Amino acid sequence: MMDRKGYTLMEILIAVAIVGILSAAAITNYGRTIQLSRFQTMNDVLQQIYTGEQVYFSNKDTFLAAACTSSAANQATWRLLYVDSPCDGTVTYVVDSVAAATSTTSATFTATATWGTKTRTINQDRTLGGNWTTP
């Protein structure tokens, strides 16, 4: 009987196949984890914008529009909402549809986060001296 020194081709092929299957499963789960993380970040930033708009409204009786641009004025706008500029090039945040409150109308704003084809939006309105409501 011969002494074997090494592995047969079949043993190596089986080992490579097992590693390939495990790698495919890990890469798929990694992609999902990254996507879920991005969605959670979008939600967190929208919550920060929402809270910043509440504070701004309590001081100014109106909401503040903001968008992702690289201008210094835009960076200052985000700071007024107590949000570090959330624009990282992959997710776009826009606060628009801003209308000031009067004695007969509500102040409104719409905050939207967009990543690729995915979008998350918060719409809010508030009357002077009133409470927050969701339309």
N, CA, C and O of each residue as an XYZ file, in Angstrom:
540
protein
N       0.839     -1.172      0.000
C       0.000      0.000      0.000
C       0.885      1.236      0.000
O       1.897      1.294      0.698
N       0.489      2.219     -0.790
C       1.285      3.439     -0.940
C       0.913      4.456      0.142
O      -0.248      4.578      0.532
N       1.912      5.166      0.604
C       1.646      6.279      1.512
C       1.190      7.479      0.687
O       1.816      7.850     -0.306
N       0.073      8.078      1.131
C      -0.431      9.265      0.422
C       0.194     10.505      1.036
O       0.206     10.649      2.259
N       0.705     11.388      0.223
C       1.267     12.645      0.678
C       0.557     13.761     -0.077
O       1.037     14.206     -1.119
N      -0.579     14.215      0.439
C      -1.326     15.285     -0.213
C      -2.780     14.913     -0.355
O      -3.245     13.912      0.191
N      -3.487     15.738     -1.098
C      -4.921     15.553     -1.283
C      -5.205     15.188     -2.721
O      -4.464     15.552     -3.634
N      -6.283     14.468     -2.904
C      -6.680     14.130     -4.271
C      -7.397     15.320     -4.882
O      -7.842     16.225     -4.175
N      -7.502     15.310     -6.174
C      -8.192     16.378     -6.893
C      -9.649     16.478     -6.441
O     -10.184     17.580     -6.319
N     -10.284     15.354     -6.196
C     -11.685     15.344     -5.764
C     -11.841     16.017     -4.402
O     -12.786     16.778     -4.193
N     -10.932     15.744     -3.485
C     -11.008     16.376     -2.165
C     -10.848     17.898     -2.266
O     -11.552     18.642     -1.583
N      -9.951     18.345     -3.091
C      -9.745     19.792     -3.276
C     -10.972     20.431     -3.912
O     -11.391     21.509     -3.491
N     -11.551     19.788     -4.912
C     -12.750     20.329     -5.573
C     -13.927     20.427     -4.605
O     -14.672     21.407     -4.638
N     -14.099     19.442     -3.758
C     -15.188     19.470     -2.773
C     -14.960     20.612     -1.782
O     -15.901     21.327     -1.440
N     -13.737     20.787     -1.325
C     -13.425     21.876     -0.393
C     -13.689     23.233     -1.035
O     -14.254     24.116     -0.391
N     -13.289     23.415     -2.294
C     -13.523     24.678     -3.002
C     -15.024     24.917     -3.190
O     -15.481     26.052     -3.056
N     -15.784     23.892     -3.493
C     -17.231     24.029     -3.660
C     -17.889     24.447     -2.353
O     -18.769     25.308     -2.359
N     -17.486     23.863     -1.243
C     -18.058     24.221      0.061
C     -17.738     25.679      0.392
O     -18.610     26.423      0.842
N     -16.495     26.081      0.170
C     -16.109     27.476      0.427
C     -16.908     28.422     -0.471
O     -17.329     29.487     -0.018
N     -17.118     28.060     -1.703
C     -17.899     28.887     -2.625
C     -19.341     29.056     -2.175
O     -19.882     30.160     -2.228
N     -19.960     27.990     -1.740
C     -21.354     28.054     -1.266
C     -21.451     28.928     -0.029
O     -22.360     29.752      0.070
N     -20.535     28.766      0.913
C     -20.545     29.593      2.122
C     -20.296     31.059      1.788
O     -20.914     31.941      2.383
N     -19.403     31.328      0.848
C     -19.125     32.707      0.443
C     -20.344     33.352     -0.197
O     -20.644     34.511      0.089
N     -21.046     32.635     -1.047
C     -22.237     33.175     -1.703
C     -23.294     33.552     -0.676
O     -23.928     34.600     -0.793
N     -23.486     32.713      0.318
C     -24.467     33.009      1.372
C     -24.036     34.228      2.182
O     -24.865     35.074      2.515
N     -22.763     34.323      2.496
C     -22.263     35.446      3.295
C     -22.377     36.755      2.526
O     -22.754     37.770      3.111
N     -22.064     36.764      1.240
C     -22.135     37.991      0.437
C     -23.578     38.459      0.313
O     -23.840     39.660      0.388
N     -24.507     37.551      0.127
C     -25.917     37.912      0.045
C     -26.388     38.546      1.347
O     -27.051     39.583      1.327
N     -26.058     37.945      2.457
C     -26.450     38.505      3.752
C     -25.773     39.834      4.020
O     -26.379     40.719      4.623
N     -24.543     39.994      3.591
C     -23.829     41.253      3.772
C     -24.527     42.371      3.007
O     -24.691     43.472      3.532
N     -24.937     42.098      1.773
C     -25.650     43.104      0.971
C     -26.952     43.523      1.631
O     -27.277     44.710      1.658
N     -27.699     42.569      2.162
C     -28.946     42.890      2.863
C     -28.676     43.714      4.117
O     -29.423     44.642      4.426
N     -27.624     43.381      4.828
C     -27.277     44.113      6.044
C     -26.916     45.552      5.712
O     -27.323     46.467      6.427
N     -26.170     45.768      4.658
C     -25.817     47.128      4.233
C     -27.071     47.903      3.858
O     -27.208     49.067      4.235
N     -27.990     47.281      3.123
C     -29.226     47.943      2.723
C     -30.074     48.305      3.944
O     -30.592     49.419      4.025
N     -30.219     47.391      4.879
C     -30.991     47.684      6.086
C     -30.344     48.797      6.906
O     -31.039     49.627      7.493
N     -29.034     48.811      6.943
C     -28.314     49.868      7.653
C     -28.571     51.223      7.001
O     -28.781     52.212      7.703
N     -28.558     51.285      5.678
C     -28.818     52.540      4.962
C     -30.240     53.018      5.231
O     -30.457     54.208      5.454
N     -31.219     52.099      5.213
C     -32.602     52.485      5.502
C     -32.737     53.019      6.922
O     -33.443     54.001      7.152
N     -32.064     52.379      7.875
C     -32.135     52.851      9.258
C     -31.509     54.235      9.388
O     -32.024     55.085     10.116
N     -30.408     54.464      8.690
C     -29.777     55.787      8.701
C     -30.706     56.825      8.110
O     -30.816     57.933      8.637
N     -31.384     56.478      7.010
C     -32.354     57.401      6.411
C     -33.437     57.760      7.428
O     -33.778     58.933      7.583
N     -33.968     56.773      8.109
C     -35.013     57.014      9.100
C     -34.496     57.875     10.250
O     -35.197     58.772     10.718
N     -33.279     57.607     10.703
C     -32.700     58.382     11.796
C     -32.519     59.843     11.414
O     -32.840     60.738     12.197
N     -32.007     60.086     10.218
C     -31.803     61.471      9.773
C     -33.140     62.164      9.600
O     -33.276     63.330      9.970
N     -34.138     61.472      9.044
C     -35.465     62.094      8.918
C     -36.045     62.426     10.289
O     -36.718     63.445     10.442
N     -35.795     61.588     11.277
C     -36.259     61.883     12.638
C     -35.540     63.113     13.190
O     -36.155     63.940     13.863
N     -34.240     63.238     12.909
C     -33.496     64.421     13.332
C     -34.045     65.675     12.656
O     -34.186     66.718     13.294
N     -34.354     65.569     11.361
C     -34.926     66.707     10.638
C     -36.277     67.073     11.241
O     -36.561     68.252     11.451
N     -37.099     66.089     11.518
C     -38.409     66.306     12.121
C     -38.276     67.058     13.449
O     -38.986     68.033     13.694
N     -37.363     66.592     14.298
C     -37.156     67.232     15.598
C     -36.618     68.652     15.417
O     -37.058     69.575     16.103
N     -35.670     68.827     14.499
C     -35.137     70.162     14.219
C     -36.206     71.113     13.716
O     -36.215     72.289     14.080
N     -37.111     70.611     12.880
C     -38.205     71.450     12.379
C     -39.142     71.860     13.523
O     -39.644     72.984     13.530
N     -39.379     70.974     14.476
C     -40.210     71.325     15.631
C     -39.581     72.475     16.410
O     -40.258     73.437     16.773
N     -38.276     72.365     16.663
C     -37.574     73.408     17.410
C     -37.600     74.713     16.621
O     -37.879     75.772     17.183
N     -37.311     74.643     15.325
C     -37.305     75.839     14.485
C     -38.685     76.489     14.477
O     -38.801     77.710     14.574
N     -39.732     75.670     14.361
C     -41.092     76.220     14.338
C     -41.430     76.901     15.667
O     -42.081     77.946     15.677
N     -41.000     76.329     16.766
C     -41.317     76.929     18.063
C     -40.657     78.295     18.221
O     -41.132     79.129     18.993
N     -39.564     78.529     17.495
C     -38.878     79.817     17.558
C     -39.349     80.800     16.489
O     -39.381     82.005     16.739
N     -39.712     80.316     15.317
C     -39.973     81.190     14.164
C     -41.399     81.120     13.614
O     -41.745     81.905     12.731
N     -42.232     80.208     14.107
C     -43.595     80.008     13.607
C     -43.640     79.657     12.122
O     -44.619     79.956     11.438
N     -42.614     79.044     11.642
C     -42.574     78.545     10.278
C     -41.565     77.403     10.229
O     -40.792     77.208     11.167
N     -41.577     76.660      9.142
C     -40.599     75.607      8.945
C     -39.485     76.120      8.053
O     -39.592     77.202      7.476
N     -38.420     75.350      7.939
C     -37.243     75.759      7.182
C     -37.005     74.776      6.046
O     -36.972     73.565      6.265
N     -36.839     75.292      4.837
C     -36.532     74.443      3.684
C     -35.042     74.154      3.655
O     -34.239     75.009      4.027
N     -34.669     72.976      3.222
C     -33.257     72.592      3.107
C     -33.113     71.547      2.012
O     -34.054     70.810      1.715
N     -31.934     71.490      1.419
C     -31.665     70.499      0.375
C     -30.184     70.164      0.381
O     -29.374     70.873      0.978
N     -29.848     69.086     -0.285
C     -28.452     68.658     -0.361
C     -27.737     69.400     -1.486
O     -27.910     69.084     -2.663
N     -26.944     70.376     -1.113
C     -26.026     71.035     -2.042
C     -24.719     71.218     -1.286
O     -24.659     70.996     -0.077
N     -23.686     71.616     -1.990
C     -22.383     71.754     -1.336
C     -22.114     73.184     -0.879
O     -21.011     73.479     -0.418
N     -23.086     74.069     -0.995
C     -22.845     75.467     -0.641
C     -22.735     75.649      0.875
O     -23.298     74.882      1.657
N     -21.999     76.681      1.260
C     -21.841     76.990      2.689
C     -23.183     77.397      3.296
O     -23.467     77.071      4.448
N     -24.007     78.106      2.525
C     -25.322     78.516      3.027
C     -26.173     77.292      3.345
O     -26.907     77.286      4.333
N     -26.078     76.261      2.516
C     -26.845     75.045      2.765
C     -26.368     74.344      4.032
O     -27.181     73.823      4.795
N     -25.064     74.327      4.261
C     -24.538     73.723      5.484
C     -25.088     74.456      6.706
O     -25.432     73.826      7.707
N     -25.170     75.782      6.626
C     -25.713     76.574      7.728
C     -27.189     76.267      7.938
O     -27.661     76.252      9.075
N     -27.922     76.024      6.860
C     -29.346     75.690      6.966
C     -29.530     74.391      7.733
O     -30.384     74.304      8.615
N     -28.730     73.377      7.398
C     -28.846     72.107      8.115
C     -28.523     72.289      9.594
O     -29.148     71.659     10.448
N     -27.539     73.158      9.907
C     -27.199     73.399     11.309
C     -28.357     74.065     12.048
O     -28.531     73.826     13.243
N     -29.152     74.894     11.371
C     -30.330     75.487     12.003
C     -31.343     74.421     12.410
O     -32.142     74.631     13.323
N     -31.306     73.278     11.728
C     -32.191     72.162     12.069
C     -31.513     71.182     13.019
O     -32.050     70.108     13.292
N     -30.343     71.544     13.521
C     -29.579     70.698     14.451
C     -29.201     69.362     13.816
O     -29.173     68.327     14.482
N     -28.914     69.403     12.526
C     -28.529     68.201     11.791
C     -27.198     68.490     11.108
O     -27.087     69.458     10.355
N     -26.183     67.659     11.363
C     -24.959     67.772     10.568
C     -25.365     67.457      9.139
O     -26.208     66.590      8.910
N     -24.777     68.147      8.185
C     -25.197     67.954      6.799
C     -25.275     66.472      6.465
O     -24.258     65.778      6.455
N     -26.483     65.986      6.190
C     -26.659     64.554      5.957
C     -26.318     64.116      4.545
O     -26.449     62.938      4.210
N     -25.887     65.044      3.722
C     -25.688     64.745      2.305
C     -24.322     64.103      2.095
O     -23.297     64.783      2.124
N     -24.316     62.798      1.886
C     -23.061     62.079      1.724
C     -22.842     61.592      0.300
O     -21.886     60.862      0.039
N     -23.700     61.979     -0.612
C     -23.552     61.572     -2.004
C     -24.325     60.319     -2.364
O     -24.547     60.056     -3.546
N     -24.745     59.530     -1.367
C     -25.507     58.326     -1.677
C     -26.984     58.511     -1.366
O     -27.836     57.937     -2.043
N     -27.295     59.310     -0.345
C     -28.683     59.592      0.014
C     -28.918     61.090     -0.135
O     -28.093     61.895      0.297
N     -30.033     61.466     -0.742
C     -30.387     62.863     -0.916
C     -31.538     63.199      0.019
O     -32.553     62.504      0.044
N     -31.372     64.265      0.784
C     -32.416     64.723      1.697
C     -32.914     66.080      1.229
O     -32.119     66.955      0.888
N     -34.234     66.254      1.212
C     -34.840     67.520      0.805
C     -35.968     67.834      1.763
O     -36.800     66.976      2.056
N     -35.997     69.063      2.251
C     -37.133     69.552      3.028
C     -37.765     70.635      2.174
O     -37.156     71.676      1.929
N     -38.991     70.387      1.720
C     -39.656     71.362      0.862
C     -41.138     71.415      1.174
O     -41.571     70.912      2.211
N     -41.911     72.007      0.304
C     -43.346     72.228      0.521
C     -43.544     72.967      1.841
O     -44.488     72.701      2.585
N     -42.633     73.898      2.114
C     -42.685     74.641      3.361
C     -43.664     75.801      3.195
O     -43.559     76.588      2.255
N     -44.610     75.891      4.113
C     -45.570     77.000      4.121
C     -45.672     77.512      5.552
O     -45.765     76.727      6.495
N     -45.654     78.825      5.707
C     -45.728     79.424      7.032
C     -47.152     79.364      7.570
O     -48.119     79.343      6.809
N     -47.260     79.337      8.888
C     -48.568     79.318      9.542
C     -49.128     80.740      9.603
O     -48.394     81.712      9.783
N     -50.433     80.828      9.448
C     -51.137     82.091      9.666
C     -52.224     81.803     10.700
O     -52.305     80.705     11.251
N     -53.050     82.807     10.947
C     -54.114     82.589     11.934
C     -55.159     81.598     11.433
O     -55.928     81.060     12.229
N     -55.196     81.352     10.133
C     -56.217     80.448      9.592
C     -55.645     79.203      8.918
O     -56.402     78.286      8.598
N     -54.328     79.143      8.692
C     -53.750     77.982      8.007
C     -52.630     77.372      8.834
O     -52.054     78.021      9.707
N     -52.340     76.138      8.549
C     -51.259     75.416      9.228
C     -49.949     75.633      8.497
O     -49.931     75.880      7.291
N     -48.857     75.540      9.233
C     -47.539     75.486      8.607
C     -47.299     74.034      8.212
O     -47.697     73.121      8.935
N     -46.659     73.815      7.083
C     -46.423     72.459      6.601
C     -44.986     72.307      6.116
O     -44.328     73.281      5.751
N     -44.523     71.075      6.121
C     -43.260     70.749      5.463
C     -43.292     69.287      5.059
O     -44.011     68.475      5.641
N     -42.496     68.972      4.049
C     -42.304     67.603      3.598
C     -40.811     67.339      3.579
O     -40.065     68.067      2.925
N     -40.362     66.309      4.286
C     -38.958     65.902      4.273
C     -38.860     64.566      3.555
O     -39.571     63.618      3.889
N     -37.975     64.497      2.566
C     -37.839     63.292      1.750
C     -36.392     62.834      1.727
O     -35.479     63.637      1.536
N     -36.189     61.544      1.921
C     -34.867     60.924      1.777
C     -34.942     59.976      0.593
O     -35.855     59.155      0.507
N     -33.981     60.085     -0.321
C     -33.971     59.242     -1.515
C     -32.617     58.562     -1.643
O     -31.571     59.209     -1.589
N     -32.656     57.255     -1.812
C     -31.454     56.461     -2.053
C     -31.760     55.539     -3.214
O     -32.536     54.594     -3.074
N     -31.153     55.809     -4.360
C     -31.445     55.016     -5.548
C     -32.921     55.142     -5.899
O     -33.408     56.242     -6.157
N     -33.629     54.028     -5.909
C     -35.059     54.042     -6.207
C     -35.915     54.026     -4.949
O     -37.143     54.038     -5.037
N     -35.284     53.999     -3.780
C     -36.015     53.944     -2.508
C     -36.224     55.353     -1.968
O     -35.303     56.170     -1.975
N     -37.434     55.632     -1.503
C     -37.762     56.950     -0.971
C     -38.536     56.802      0.329
O     -39.397     55.932      0.459
N     -38.221     57.656      1.282
C     -38.952     57.722      2.551
C     -39.327     59.180      2.758
O     -38.488     60.065      2.595
N     -40.592     59.440      3.120
C     -41.089     60.815      3.245
C     -41.821     60.999      4.558
O     -42.532     60.108      5.023
N     -41.635     62.174      5.152
C     -42.410     62.588      6.318
C     -43.126     63.875      5.940
O     -42.498     64.832      5.486
N     -44.435     63.897      6.125
C     -45.240     65.100      5.910
C     -45.805     65.529      7.259
O     -46.381     64.711      7.977
N     -45.648     66.792      7.604
C     -46.170     67.277      8.877
C     -46.808     68.646      8.694
O     -46.444     69.404      7.795
N     -47.761     68.946      9.558
C     -48.287     70.308      9.612
C     -48.492     70.701     11.062
O     -48.587     69.852     11.949
N     -48.560     72.017     11.287
C     -48.736     72.512     12.645
C     -49.411     73.873     12.581
O     -49.062     74.722     11.761
N     -50.365     74.058     13.448
C     -51.028     75.361     13.528
C     -50.364     76.188     14.612
O     -49.733     75.646     15.519
N     -50.506     77.491     14.517
C     -49.946     78.360     15.554
C     -50.575     78.018     16.877
O     -51.800     78.022     17.000
N     -49.764     77.721     17.871
C     -50.270     77.377     19.186
C     -50.904     76.007     19.256
O     -51.468     75.635     20.285
N     -50.819     75.245     18.168
C     -51.469     73.940     18.114
C     -50.499     72.812     18.362
O     -49.363     73.027     18.784
N     -50.959     71.610     18.096
C     -50.156     70.414     18.277
C     -49.742     69.855     16.922
O     -50.306     70.214     15.888
N     -48.749     68.972     16.943
C     -48.323     68.315     15.717
C     -49.383     67.314     15.282
O     -49.922     66.563     16.095
N     -49.665     67.318     14.003
C     -50.606     66.345     13.455
C     -49.998     65.743     12.196
O     -49.151     66.356     11.547
N     -50.428     64.570     11.867
C     -50.015     63.931     10.620
C     -51.181     63.976      9.664
O     -52.232     63.396      9.939
N     -51.013     64.665      8.527
C     -52.136     64.748      7.575
C     -52.481     63.405      6.972
O     -53.399     63.312      6.157
